[in-house]
Amino acid sequence: MDLAQAIERHAAFTPRKLAIAYGDHGLSYADLAARMRAACGRLATLGVGAGDVVAYLGFNHPEMIALLLACTRRRAILLPLNWRLAVPEHARVLADAAPHAVLVTPEFLDHAEALRATNPAPTWVALDATRADWRQWDRIEIAPAAAPPAQAAFEAPALLCYTSGSTGMPKGVVLTQEALFWNALNSAHMHDLTSADRVLTTLPLFHVGGLNIQTVPALHAGASVFLHAKFDPAAAIEAIERDRITLSVFVPAQLTAMMEHPRWREADLSSLRMLTTGSTIVSEPYVRQVQARGMPLIQVYGSTETCPIATYLRAEDADRKAGAAGLPALYCAVRVVDDNGCDRPAGADGEIVVRGPNVMRGYWNAPELSAAALHDGWYRSGDIGHFDDDGYLYVVARKHDMIISGGENVYPAEIEAVLLDCPDILEACALGKPDERWGETVVAAVVLKPCTRMSEAQALALFEGRIAPYKRPRGVFFLDSLPRNALGKVKRDDLKQALAAAAAA
C-alpha cells in the first residue's frame, strides 16, 4: 500500500467528484488518478526508481501533486524547490540533493537554463512549454504499469523539503510516506475534515505548510481542493465567495493583506467553517482582529521537521484559547523541557520537543545534524514555549531569537504583543542590539498603518506600566515594511542589518 492508493480508491468510489480546481480547469478524482498514473509511467521511462530524487520548480500546479503521488508509487522522493530563491541558492540545493530529474514550469525556464549550465547531470524536463534541447513532459513515453519496488511504502522517503536557511545553509528534511499519512490524520482531527469540504490553497506547495496542513489531507479525505498558482488577496477573497470555501490556511502576512483589501469587510465569508494560521508566533490581539470578521481562527504549531502538524487548536477552542498553539496533535507527543531534558512545570518556559510518526527521518546527507536534532526519537525544535494549566501550548520565541539583557531573558513576542495592541501599528518585530554594559538591549522595528503618524516617544510610552523596565525597548525604528521569507516569517538577520544601517545613518 502507498499514499497513491487513496486517490485510486476515491476515483473508484466517486470518479466524477472534483479533486482539484485550477484556473478554469477542474480535475475529477478519476482525472487525478489518470494523471498520477501517467506521471508514474513517465518517471519509469526516465529511469526514476526507489530512492531517486525528482525536483519540481514552478508555481502551484496540479502536476506537482500528481508528481508527488507518482513518487510515492515509485518509492521516489519529490523535492519541491522554493521558486523565490536565486540561482546560486538553487545551485547549492541541487548539488546537495543530486536529483535524477528536474521538472520546470514555463515561468522558470530561463532561470533553470542558468542552473542547467552548471549542473547538467539531471534530466531537465519542461512542463507545458517547448524549449530546444529540453525533454517535454507530455511527450515522454508512458511506460507500462509495473509492480512497485519491494521496499515497504510507508517506510520509504517521499518528500525532501529544504528549510528556509535563515540561520545558515538550508537543510534537507526527509519525510516518509508514513509521516504524510499520520500528518493527514492529525489534520483531519484538527479541522473535522471530510469529503464535503472545499479547501482553498494559496500557500506555496514547496513548503509543508501549503502542501501538508490541508492540501494532501484534503485529497486523502476525498475533499475538493481549489488551487491557486500564487497568493493574491483579492483572488483569495473572491474564491472564498464564489467557490463557497469551507477551509483555508493563511499565514499572518496573507491575512493582513486580505484584511487591508477593500473587499474584506463586505465579502460573503459565511461558507468558512474556520481559518487556520501559523508559521510564526500569533498574538491574541491579532487572533481577535481576524475573528471579528465572524469565523474562528485556529492556530497550528510545527515545523518542516514535523511535517508540520505538532499542536493545534480546534474551532471550539478558538475564542477561549486565542493566542495558544493548541494541544498536542492526536498522533503526536509534545513536551517542554529544560537544558537537561527534564519536563518543565505548567507556566514555565523551556524548549519544545516533539515525537511521533509525523517527525522527519533526518536531514539529507547530514548524519551529524540529524543526531543533534533527534534525541531518542524526540525532535528538538529550538522553539521556546510553555504549557498552561489546561495543557495548551504557548510559543514565545525561537531559542536563537531570545534577547538576553543584563542576564535576564526577554522574549520578542512579549514586546511585539504590546506594540501590536496599538491600533496604529501594522507590524512589529523586537530584536536584541549588542551592548557593552548589558550584553544586549531591546530595540523594535515598527510598520505603521497607512495615514497614521507616531513618534518614537509615543511608541515607547506604550510600554509604561505593562512590562518590566528591563524588557522595554531602548529604541524604535519606523520602516515601510519588514523583510520576510516566502512564508511571511520575518528575516531577523536582514532586519538587524537594516537597523544597524539606520542607526549609523
Summary of the structure (lengths in Angstrom):
residues: 505
radius of gyration: 23.0
end to end distance: 62.1
largest distance: 72.1
contacts: 1720
relative contact order: 0.08
helix: 34%
strand: 26%
